[in-house]
């Protein structure tokens, strides 16, 4: 098979930005004590992840071929077949997301907004829900990584590298026509500017942050203990 282009530059930028922000938020939540200064970054990074997710959701409607939700192979029967064959034999190859990665993506897209909502309330009930969602997100992320590793071993194809190069083995008819370099630059600059202004708008004195372009100040809870993974 040829090496074909399946992930354009905007998809790759948003993928790694989302993965990086989630990883940072989870790492701070689970590894840093909530009374440490670094823990204050937890909610900031989490909100940045929500902003990046908003871009990804828009791309799911108007983005490149395999970024669109309409391309996600998530019919229950197809997911079940994929999961079974992944364990006992070689699975069908997909140019874009396979049922496993598509399911993981959808779960993340649902859990992250829930974390954002529940993380902003100083309520024991919301804190408990927040922690459950955090463990759920961690489980999805680790399962996704395990699936990628298993696929690489089973098929001898490093599909993770496709999110760096944009290319996978496939038929020419399955390729996307452009890497959308200009749109990638627009997204990188716009997102970088927004996130920079967002972090600059954080006030440690009252633990609030101003959302750029919205003209709205968001409180980050009464204390740092309202973050993901708080006991």
N, C-alpha and C positions, 0 to 999 in steps of 0.2 A: 504493500500500500504506500501511497505518497504521503508526505508530510503536508497537511493542509492547514489553512488558517481557520480557526474556529472561535477564538476569543480575541475581540478587538482590544485596543489599548484602553478605552474607558472601562471595559469589563475587568481588565487586569488591575487597573489602578484602584477601582472601588473594591474589588475582592480583597486585595492586600491591605488596604486602609481599614476595611471592616474587620478583617481577621486580626490585624495588629491592635486596633482599639479594644476589641473584645478580649484578646489575650491579656492586654495590660490591665483592663478592668478586673478580670477574673484573678489575675496574679496578685494584684494589690488587695483584693477582697479576701482571698484565702491565705495569703502569706504574710500580710502586714497587720500588726495589731491596730485596732481602731483608735487607739490613743496616740498613735505616731503621726507626725506631720505629713508623711507621705500618703497616709490613708485619705487625706483631703482630696487627693487627685482622683480618687476612685470614681466619684460621681461626675467629675468633669470629663474624664475619659469616657464614661458611660454615656453622657449626653452627646459627646462627639460621635460615638458609635451610632446613636439614634439619627444624628444629622446625616451621616454617611448612608445609613439604611434608607433614609428618605430618598436620596439620590438613586440608590439601587432599586427601590420600588418604582421610581419613575422609569428607570431603564427597563424594568420588567414589562412596561407597557409600550414604550417607544424605542427601546434599545435595539442592538444588533440581534440577529436571528436567534442565537442560543442564549442570549440574556433574557429574552422575553418569556414570561410565565407560560405562554401558550406552547412553548417548546418543551416544557417540563414533563417528563414521562412519569406521572404520579397516579395513574389509574391503579386501584388496589390490586387487581389481578397482575398487572405488570410489575408492581413492587414486590409482591409475594413470589412471583416467578424468578425475579432477579435475585432476591435474597436467598432463595433455595439453591439456584444454580451457582451462586457465588460461593456456597459452602461445598457443594459436591462436584462441580464441574466448572468449566470456563463459561462465563456469562456472555451474552450478546454485547457487542461493542456499540457504543453510542458516540456520535460526533460531538455532541454537547454534554450536558449533564446526564448521568445515568440515573436510574430510579433511586439509588442510594444517596447520591450527592444532592439530588433534587429534593428528596424528602428532608434531608438534614438542613438544607437551605431554608425551606419553608418553615420548619420548626424554629430555626433561629430567628427568622423574620417575625414570627409570632411571639416568641419569648422575650426578645429585647424590648419591645414597647411595653410589655407587662412589667419588666424590671424597672423601666423608666417611671411608670405610673406608681407602682408600689414603693419605689425607693424614695419618693418625695413626701411621704406621710409619716408623722411621728405617732404611729399607732402600732400596738403590739400585733394586732391582726395583720396589718399590712406588712410589718416586718417579717412575720412568719411566712406569709405568701411570697414575699420577696426572696427569702432564703430558699424556699422550695423551688422557685423559678431559677435561682442561681445554680442550684445543684442540677436542675434539669438541663440548663444551658451547658454546664460543664460536661454532663453525660453525653449530650448531642455532639459537642465538639470532639470529645475523646473517641466516640464511636465513629465519627466522620474520619478522624485521623487514622483509626485502626482500619477502616474500610479502604482508605487510600493505600495504606501499607500492604494490606492483603491483596488488593488488585495489582499492585506493583510486583509482588512476589508471584502471584498466580499467573498473571498475563505477561510478566516481564515487560511491562509498559509503565513508565513513570508518568502517570497522568498529572501529577502535581506540577511537573515541569511545564505542562501546557499553559499554566497560569503565569508563567514567566515568559515563555517564547510565543505563546498564542497558538502554537501548532500541535496537532496530534496526527496519528496515522489515520487515514481515511480516504474515501473516494473523492475525486475532484468535484463532483456534483454536490457534495456536502459542505464545501468550503464557503465561507462568507467572502464577499467581494472586496472588502476594504478593512484596514486596521483602524480607520477613523482617527488619524493622528491629531488633527486639529481639535476635534471634540475631546480627545484625551487631554490635550493641553488646556482647554477651557475648563474642564472639570478639575484638573489638578490645581490650576491657579485659583479658581473660585473656592474650592473646598479648603485649600491651604490658607487663603485669606480669611475665610469665615472662621475656621478653627483657631487661627492665630488671634483674631479679634476676640473670639469667645474666651480663650484662656486669659487674654489681657484684661477682660472685663470681670474677672473673678475678684471679689472683695473678701479677703480673709477676716476682716473685722466683723462682718455680720453674716459670713458664709452664704453669700449670694453671688449670682453671676448674671450678667446682662447678655441677652441673646441678640447678636448682631443682626441688623435688618428687620428685627421684630419690634424693637423698642420696648422690650419687656424684661423685667428682672425676675429671676427665678430663685427662690430660697432653696438651699441645699439641706434642709432639715435643721432641727435644733442642735444636733451634734453630729460628729462624724460617724457615729454608731449606726446611722440609718442606711449604710451601704450594703452591697451584696455580701453575703456570707457572714453577716454579723450574728453573733450568738445571742 
